[in-house]
Amino acid sequence: MALGISTYAYFWRHSPRAPRPMTLEEMFADTAALGGEVFQICDYPPLAGWDDARLDEVRAAADAAGLRLELGTRGVRPEHLLRHLAVAERLGATLVRSMLHTPDHRPGPAEAADLLRPTVAAYAERGVTLGLETYEQVATRDLVSVVEAVDDPHLGVVLDPGNCVARLEHPADVVAATADRTVNIHVKDFAFTRRDGWVGFTYAGAPLGEGLLDHAATVAAVRPAERGVNQIVEHWLPWQDEGFEATARLEDRWTRHSMNTLLRSE
């Protein structure tokens, strides 16, 4: 088991809102300085346009920082996932995270399983694991049914219990349903806060340990150290009214806090 950080923990700092967006190499250096051992390049648009030479540069930078890489994308179309398998091999990544749905393709469980069987076989041949993330667009029972139907150890669940609250699934139920099939954990705390005038709630991120995530229970159920499941820090940090500098400072603070909290708990 290794601790690491995702591009989602640098969401605003590498976004177009940044006066100078952070590069992957800068994220690698920061992750290593914070004690991380793995970095997940997740839903990162520039990746799609990179040639082999650029991918080799990224791998060399990760190696120099002492980091292993993971990838993250969306969708289960075979051609898309096989392209990411090739990228994973180029980067030395052994895990690719995906989601069942994209804006133009929303397969049901049976169709998804049919699409994934030959793809997962190709992943298995190359020693790469594919993880499907828990999230509100797909019922957790349906996600698990896809993984069980394919029934290959190179297909599992990327567990992010906070994502499923919007589907009215309790995080503890999501953990219980997926623990045995989990191959990656996204560590992201979350909380409800009252809106002005007590008119409704805002559901957003919180510093690790200050929200509703029962991370200790998640670890107890999944047993990441025993099973070699990496834990990856992410955030749901809202944009701050004071602008980019305030948002970037808070994002950095949350990332450091999350890593320090996880390292102390090992």
N, C-alpha and C positions, 0 to 999 in steps of 0.2 A: 504494500500500500504506500502511495506517495501523496503528498499534499501539493496542490498547485493552484493556478489562477487561470481564469478565462479572459478572453477579450471583453466579455461583458463586465468585468470589474474595471475596465478602462473605457467604458462605453462612451462617456462624454469627452474624455481626453483624446480619443482617436476619431471623434465624430467631425463632420463638417462645421460644427459650431466652434471648434477649437481654432484659435488664430493660427496655430501650427500643430496639426494633429500628430499625436505620438505615432512613431513607427513601431513595427513589430519588434525590431531589434531593441528599442527603448523599453518596450514592455517586457522583453526577455530579461534585460538587465535588472529591471525593478523587481521582477518575480524572484530572480536569483538572490538579490540583496535582501528580500524579505524571507528567505528560507525555503522557497518553493523548489520542487524537484521536477515539476511537469507544467506545461503550458498548453491550454486548449484553445486553438484558433477556431472560434465558433461563430458561424454566420458572419464571416468577414468578407465583404464583397470583392476587394481587390484580388483575392485568391483565385477567382475564376479566370482572370486574365493573365496569370503568371505563366511564363514558359519554364522549361527545365532549368535554365541557367539561374533564374530568380529563385526557384524552389531550392536549388542547391545552395544559394546564398543564405536563405532562411535556415536551412538545416545546419549549415556551418555556424551561423550565429547562435542557434540554440545549443549546439554542441559546445561552443566556446563558453556559454553561460552555464553549462552543466545541466541543461534541461532536456527532458524527453518531451515529445510533442504528441498532441492529440488533435483531431479535426472535428468540426461540427458543421453540418449542412441540414437541408430539409428535403423531404420527399423520399419515395421508395421506387421510383422508376429505375429499372436496371441500368440503363445507359448512364444516368446521372450518378448512381452509386458506384458504378464501375470506374467512372472518371475519378471520383474521390478516392477509390481504392488505389488507383495509379498514383495520385498525389500523395496519399498516405505512405505508399512504398517509397516514393522519392524523398519524403521527409523523415522516414524512419518511424512513422507513427503506427501504433498497434491498436488504436481505437478510433472509430469514426462514430460520432453521434448524429442521429437524424430524427426526423419527425414524420409521422404517417402522411400528413396533409401538406399540400402547397396551395397557393391561390387557384391554380387551374387543375388540380388533381386531388380528389378526396375519396380514395378507395375505402370500401368497407373492409372488415376483418378478413373475410375469405379471399377477396381480390388481393389484399396486401400480402397475405401469406403466400399466395401463388406467385406473386411477383418476387418475393423475397427468397424463396427456396433456392433457385439457382444462383442468385446473387450472393447469398450467405455462403453457399458452397465455394464460390470463388474467393470470398474473404477468408474462409477457413483454410483453403489451400495456401494462402499467403501469410497466415498467422495473424490476421487482423480481425478484431472484434467489432461488430456493428451494434450500437446501442440505440434503442428507440426511447425518446424522452416522454415522461409523463407530462401531460398538459391538458388544458381545459377543452380543447376541440375534440378530444377522443376520450371516451370513458375508460377508466383504468382497467376495468374488466375486459374491454375489447382489446386494449393494448396487450395485456397479458395473454389473451387468447391467441393473438397473432404469434407471439413469442413461443407459446406452447405448441401451436400447430406446426411451426417450422422445426422446433425441437432440435436445435443445434447449439452447442455451447458457445459458438461464435456469434450468436444473436442474444441480446439481453436487453435490460431496461436501464436507461439513465434516469435515476430517481431525483426528482425535484418536487417534493410534496407541496410546496407553496403554489405551484402552477395550477393545481387542480381545485383550489378553493373556489375559483370562479365558476366551476361546474357543480358546486355545492358538495364536493367530496371532502371528507375530513382528512387532513394530512396523516393522521395516525392510521386511518383505513388504507390510504394509498401506500404507506410504508409496509403495512402488514401484507397487502396483496402482492407486492413486488419484491420484497426483501430477498427471497431465494433466487430471483432472476436478475438482480441488480448487478450491473457491471461497471457503473460509474455513478458518483453522487455529486450533484450540484449543491453546494452549501450556500444557501441564500435565505436570510431571515426576512420576516414580513410582519406587518401589523396593520390593524384598522385604526384610523383616527377620525374623530368627528369632524364634519364640515362646519363652516361658520353657521351659527344659529342652530346647531345640532340638526341640520337638515341633511341626513344621510351620512355616509362614511367615505373616506378615501382608503383604498387598499394599496399599499405600496411597501417598499423595502424598509428595513430597519437594521441598525448595527447588530452583528451577530451576538446572540444572547440577550438582546433587549426586546425582541419581538415574540412571536408565537411559535417559532420553530423549536421543536423538541429534538435538538440535534443529538443529545445523548441517547435518546430512545431510538433514533434512526441508526446510530452506530451500533447499539446493542442488537438491533434486529438484523442488520446487514452484515456485521462482523467484517469490516473492510480490511483490517490488519491481517486477519486470518485468511481471507479470500483474495487478497491482492487487488482490492477495489480502490481506485484513486478517488480522492475528494478534491473537488474543484470549486474555488471561491468565485461567486458571482454576486451581483447586486441588482436591486430594483431601486436605484436612487433617482428621485424626481429632480428635474431641472430646478435650480434655485433662482428665486426672483432677483437676487443680486447679480446674476450673470455668470459668465463662464468661469472667472477666477474663483468665485465662491463655490461653484459646483465642483470644479476640479479639486480644490482643497479638500472638500468633504468626501469626494470619491476616493482620494488618496488616503484620507483618514480611515474610512470604512475598510479599505483593502488592508491596510496595516493592522487595524484592529482584528479583522477576521483571521488573518494569518497568525498573529500573535496568540489569539484565543485557541486556534487549532493546534498550534505547536505546544502550548502549555498543557493541552489535554492529552497529548500522546503518552 
